[in-house]
Amino acid sequence: MKWSKYFIPTLKETPSGTEAVSHQLLLRAGLVHMLTSGVYSYLPLGWRVLKNIENIIREEMDAAGAHELLMPAQHPIEIWQKTGRDKTLEDVMIRFKNKKGSDMCLGPTHEEIITDLVKSFVQSYRQLPVTLYQIQTKFRDETRPRFGIVRACEFIMKDAYSFDTNDAGLKRSYEAMFQAYKKIFARCGLKPIIAEADSGAMGGKISHEFLVPAPIGEDKVKDENGVECQAIEVGHIFQLGTKYTEALSALFLDETGKQQPMIMGCYGIGVSRLIATIIEVHQDEKGIKWPLGVAPFAVQILPVQVNDADAMAVAHAIYDGLTKQGIDVLMDDRDESAGRKFNDADLIGIPYRVTIGKRGLLEGKVEIKDRATGVVESVLKDAAVEHVVSLLK
């Protein structure tokens, strides 16, 4: 991708009214744009990060035996009345009447909807266990949206739901999701603290939160040294039991032919919130330092003088060589000052930067910088592609 042909509206100044570092960098690096309080557009760079996180989640959820689907965002309020959560969640629930006069809401979560769906198709113990998940936009009328996309009114969530015949089966499903979550967060460059938690309005007796220490966190947890710190909740898993299946009559026939309520678990990850959390953990005074697995591009090529034919020839050769290897590359081909280009490079935080300047080319070399460590290597221009490929492995 050529920067001059792409949409990356970076900002020099920190936007006013932003408290969190992640919020500031999301806006300054051209990742998101606020439409109104708590409601954001994801710009091309932000969208690429979002898709990378979603792909990691899909790979690990699929590997754990879950199956992806997509449920509606518009729900008839009557299904929520059956569990009583039309009342317990009424402070955040966005309600409306459709043209037929029916009371509806925009889904803040999907326990009721998935339970209604599964009971329509599962009647026998032979069809269980099953775990289903989706990645979908949720809607909550937050009184006080905070920290950009950390606490928003419209956000993207991965929610999964397991259905089993007994408690032993639930524990197996829960453990599979527990392990999948650890792999997901590790691949996103995070080391969450896992803590037993209150199940709250979700229900059930057992739940665990995945909490990443950060100054803007709204939860408190003890870190590895036993010191209490603020933390952002990035995931929460629950053993729900029969709260929803009994209320919605989601029953199955057991081996003896007797009807029993299915045993449920649910498992959530704040997908869009993960972007902000990653930035909170991986940044410095110059900008973002993306972990390779979620970065919008793996490599940025920065020819200092775009009017220098020799420099651009080397830049294009490296660009083509990396692209042919299937590597996502961004080339800053703008006719801008070196200072502006270097500042923007640090701001958007691509993991590896290949700088092509006159001085280096006199020796037949280019510079390769690791954004995370700050280490700069000088390598022969003809060996640059092979060297970058080795770094990415």
Long-range contacts (C-beta under 8 A, 24 or more apart in sequence): 1-297, 1-328, 1-329, 1-330, 1-331, 2-331, 2-333, 3-330, 3-331, 3-332, 3-333, 3-334, 4-333, 4-334, 6-44, 6-330, 7-43, 7-44, 8-43, 8-44, 8-45, 8-344, 8-348, 9-43, 10-344, 10-347, 10-348, 12-343, 18-148, 19-146, 19-147, 19-216, 20-146, 20-147, 20-148, 20-150, 20-216, 20-276, 20-280, 21-215, 21-216, 21-279, 21-280, 21-283, 22-147, 22-148, 22-150, 22-216, 22-275, 22-276, 22-277, 22-279, 22-280, 22-283, 23-147, 23-148, 23-149, 23-150, 23-276, 25-279, 25-283, 25-287, 25-288, 25-347, 26-148, 26-149, 26-275, 26-276, 26-279, 27-148, 28-287, 28-347, 29-287, 29-288, 29-347, 29-348, 29-349, 30-348, 31-275, 32-148, 32-149, 34-148, 37-145, 37-153, 38-142, 38-145, 38-151, 38-152, 38-153, 38-154, 39-152, 39-153, 39-154, 40-148, 40-149, 40-152, 40-154, 42-272, 44-296, 45-296, 45-348, 46-275, 46-296, 48-296, 48-297, 49-275, 49-290, 49-294, 49-295, 49-296, 50-156, 50-271, 50-272, 50-275, 52-293, 52-294, 52-295, 52-296, 53-188, 53-271, 53-274, 53-275, 53-294, 54-135, 54-158, 54-271, 56-184, 56-187, 56-188, 56-293, 56-294, 57-135, 57-158, 57-184, 57-269, 57-271, 58-135, 60-180, 60-183, 60-184, 60-187, 61-133, 61-158, 61-160, 61-180, 63-180, 64-131, 64-176, 64-177, 64-179, 64-180, 65-131, 65-176, 66-131, 66-132, 66-133, 66-160, 66-177, 66-180, 67-130, 67-131, 67-132, 67-133, 68-132, 68-133, 68-134, 68-135, 69-132, 69-133, 69-134, 70-134, 70-136, 71-107, 71-110, 71-113, 71-114, 71-117, 71-134, 71-136, 72-107, 72-113, 73-106, 73-107, 73-136, 73-137, 73-139, 74-98, 74-104, 74-105, 74-106, 74-107, 75-104, 75-105, 75-106, 75-107, 75-112, 75-113, 76-102, 76-103, 76-104, 77-103, 77-104, 77-105, 78-103, 79-112, 79-113, 79-116, 79-248, 80-105, 80-112, 82-112, 82-247, 82-248, 83-111, 83-112, 83-243, 83-244, 83-247, 83-248, 84-247, 85-111, 85-112, 85-201, 88-201, 89-201, 91-141, 91-143, 92-140, 92-141, 92-142, 93-140, 93-141, 94-139, 94-140, 94-141, 106-139, 107-136, 107-138, 107-139, 108-138, 108-139, 108-140, 109-138, 109-157, 109-159, 109-202, 109-268, 110-134, 110-136, 110-159, 110-161, 111-161, 111-202, 111-240, 111-244, 111-264, 111-266, 112-244, 112-248, 114-161, 115-161, 115-244, 115-245, 115-248, 115-250, 115-264, 116-248, 116-250, 118-161, 118-163, 118-250, 118-262, 119-245, 119-248, 119-249, 119-250, 119-251, 119-262, 122-163, 122-250, 122-252, 122-262, 123-252, 123-253, 124-252, 124-253, 125-165, 125-252, 125-253, 125-254, 125-255, 127-252, 128-163, 128-164, 128-165, 128-169, 128-252, 128-262, 129-162, 129-163, 129-164, 129-165, 129-169, 129-172, 129-173, 130-162, 130-163, 131-160, 131-161, 131-162, 131-163, 131-173, 131-176, 131-177, 132-160, 132-161, 133-158, 133-159, 133-160, 133-161, 133-267, 134-158, 134-159, 134-160, 135-271, 146-216, 146-218, 147-216, 147-276, 148-276, 149-272, 149-273, 149-275, 149-276, 150-216, 150-232, 150-273, 150-276, 150-277, 151-218, 152-272, 155-270, 155-271, 155-272, 155-273, 156-270, 156-271, 156-272, 157-268, 157-269, 157-270, 157-271, 157-272, 158-268, 158-269, 158-271, 159-266, 159-267, 159-268, 159-269, 160-266, 160-267, 160-268, 161-264, 161-265, 161-266, 161-267, 162-264, 162-265, 162-266, 162-267, 163-245, 163-250, 163-262, 163-263, 163-264, 164-262, 164-263, 164-264, 164-265, 165-252, 165-254, 165-260, 165-262, 165-263, 166-263, 167-263, 169-263, 170-239, 170-241, 170-263, 170-264, 170-265, 171-239, 173-265, 174-206, 174-237, 174-239, 174-265, 177-237, 177-265, 177-267, 178-208, 178-237, 181-210, 181-235, 181-237, 181-267, 181-269, 184-235, 184-269, 185-210, 185-212, 185-234, 185-235, 187-293, 188-274, 188-278, 188-291, 188-293, 188-294, 189-278, 189-281, 189-282, 189-291, 189-293, 189-294, 190-234, 190-274, 190-277, 190-278, 190-281, 192-234, 192-235, 193-221, 193-222, 193-223, 193-224, 193-231, 195-221, 197-236, 199-238, 202-236, 202-238, 202-240, 202-266, 203-238, 203-240, 203-241, 203-243, 203-244, 204-238, 204-239, 204-240, 204-241, 204-243, 204-265, 205-239, 205-241, 206-238, 206-239, 207-236, 207-237, 207-238, 207-239, 208-236, 208-237, 209-233, 209-235, 209-236, 210-234, 210-235, 210-236, 212-277, 212-280, 212-281, 214-277, 214-280, 214-281, 215-280, 216-280, 232-273, 232-276, 232-277, 232-280, 233-270, 234-269, 234-270, 234-273, 234-274, 234-277, 235-267, 235-268, 235-269, 235-270, 236-267, 236-268, 237-265, 237-266, 237-267, 237-268, 238-265, 238-266, 238-267, 239-265, 240-264, 240-265, 240-266, 282-349, 282-372, 283-349, 286-343, 286-346, 286-347, 287-346, 287-347, 287-348, 287-349, 288-347, 288-348, 288-349, 289-349, 289-351, 289-371, 289-372, 290-349, 290-350, 290-351, 290-371, 291-351, 291-372, 292-351, 292-392, 295-349, 295-350, 295-351, 296-328, 296-330, 296-348, 296-350, 297-328, 297-329, 297-330, 297-350, 298-327, 298-328, 298-329, 298-350, 298-351, 298-352, 298-392, 299-327, 299-328, 299-329, 299-330, 299-350, 299-351, 299-352, 299-353, 299-354, 299-388, 299-392, 300-329, 300-330, 300-331, 300-332, 300-345, 300-348, 300-350, 300-352, 300-353, 300-354, 301-329, 301-330, 301-331, 301-332, 301-353, 301-354, 301-356, 302-331, 302-332, 302-341, 302-342, 302-345, 302-353, 302-354, 302-355, 302-356, 303-331, 303-332, 303-333, 303-356, 304-338, 304-341, 304-355, 304-356, 304-357, 304-358, 305-357, 305-358, 306-333, 306-334, 306-335, 307-335, 308-358, 310-361, 311-356, 311-357, 311-358, 311-361, 314-356, 314-361, 314-366, 314-381, 315-356, 317-381, 318-354, 318-356, 318-366, 318-381, 318-384, 318-385, 318-388, 321-384, 321-385, 322-385, 322-388, 322-389, 325-385, 325-389, 327-388, 327-389, 327-392, 346-371, 352-388, 352-391, 352-392, 354-384, 354-388, 356-381
